[in-house]
Amino acid sequence: MGSDTHKFRKRLLIGASIVFVLLVIFVYFRFSFVYSEGTRVGIIYKFSKKGTIFKTYEGEMVLPGIRNKSKDASMSSNTFNFSVTDEELAKTLMKSQGMEVELHYLYYNGALPWRGDRYEDGGQYIVDKLVRIKDENPNGYGL
């Protein structure tokens, strides 16, 4: 009888270990794995610090061109919504509103509330570097 209990505990421990490892792998790929990274060029037109519990820096950038967002063929501006976790970078971007800039971003599969407020298709764009300011006043109005 003691042997059966020992086998059951061993199987239970192995099963729990497998479930734990699978859970760790899932959490890593969902929230820490960088799915894509790259740069985007546009004009920052909105940047703010906001949040109820977690205060995060959020920005919106107008990208060149227009796109069709829905099936009804209405056109709208192409925007890039992003979050910033680095406070020094956030201060620099705050001063860069209205300027044409190139930003480096990381896209995570899953969103975390302390990483930012902006969620795109379940994931999150995090800007981690200002690559360059292309034009401080691209069209005379900064828009």
N, C-alpha and C positions, 0 to 999 in steps of 0.2 A: 504494500500500500504506500509506503514511503517513497518507493521508486516511481510510482505513478505521479505522485505529487511533485517530485523533483523534475520529472519530464515535463509536466504541465507548466511549472514555473519557468523552466528553461525555454520552452516554446513561447510562452507569454513574453518573456524578456526579449527574445529574438524578434518577435512580432512588433513589440513596442519600439525596439531599436530601429527596425526598418521604417516604421511609420514616422518616427522622429527624424531620421535622415531624409526621407522624402519631403517632410514638412520644411526642413531647413533649406533644401534645394529649391522648393517652390517659393519660399519667402525671398531667397536670394534673387532668383530670376524675376520675380514679380516686382521687387522694390529696390534692389541694389544694382542689378545688371543694367549697363548702359546699352540700350538696343541700337541707338544710332547717335552719331555726333556729326557736326558740320558747322557751316557758317550761313548766316543770312544777312542780306544788305537791305536796309530800308531806313525810314525816318521814324524815330521814336516820338510818338505824339501823346503818350500817357505813361506816367510812371508814378507809383505811390507805395506807401507802406500802409498795410491794412491787415485786419484780422481781429477776431473776437478773442480767441485764446492764444493762438500763435500769430504773432505779428510778422508778416512776410512782405518782401518787396515784389511788386507785380508791375509788369510793363506790357505795353502794346506798341507794335511797330507796324507802320504801313509799308507794305512791300510793293515794288514796281508792278504795274499791270492791274488787271481786274480779273475776276473769276465768276463763274456761274455757280452759285451755292445751292441752287435747287432746280427741280425739274420745270418750274414755271418760267425759266429763261430770264429771270431778273438778274441784273448784274450788281455786284457790290465790290467794294475795295477788298484787296487781299491783305489780311492782317495776320500778324504773328504774335500770339499771346505767350508770355514767358514769365518765369519767376527768377529771382536772384537770391542766393543764399549768402554771398559775401558782402558785408556792409560797406567796405571801401569801394568795391565795384558799383554798388548801388548808388553811392554818393556821386561817383563819376557819371553814371548814366542819368541821374537826376539832373545834372548840369547839362547833359547832352540832348535834352528834349528839343525837338525841332531841327536837329542836325541829322544828316545822312551818315549812318554808321554801319560798320560790319561787326557782327557779334558772333562769337563761338558758343554753341549750345550742346547740351547733352540731353537725350531723350530717354527717359526711364519708362518701362512698361507699366509700372504702378505708381500711383500718386500717394505721397505722404503729407499730412497737413502741416508739419513743421518745415517741410521743404518748399512749400509754396501753395498758392491758392488756385492756380490755373491748371485745369485738367483738359487735355485734348485726347479724345478717343480712349479714355481710361488711363492715359499716361500723362507725363509731365515734362515740359521743356524747361530746363534749367540753364540760364546763361551763366557761363563761368569766366568769360573773358571778353573784353572789348578789343577786337583785333585792330581796328583803326577807325578814325573819324574821316570819312571820305570827303565830306563837304560840310562846313559849319553852317552854311546858309544856301542850300541847294537851289532854291528857286526865288530867292529874294524875300520870302515870307516865313521860311522855316516850317512849311507845311507840306 
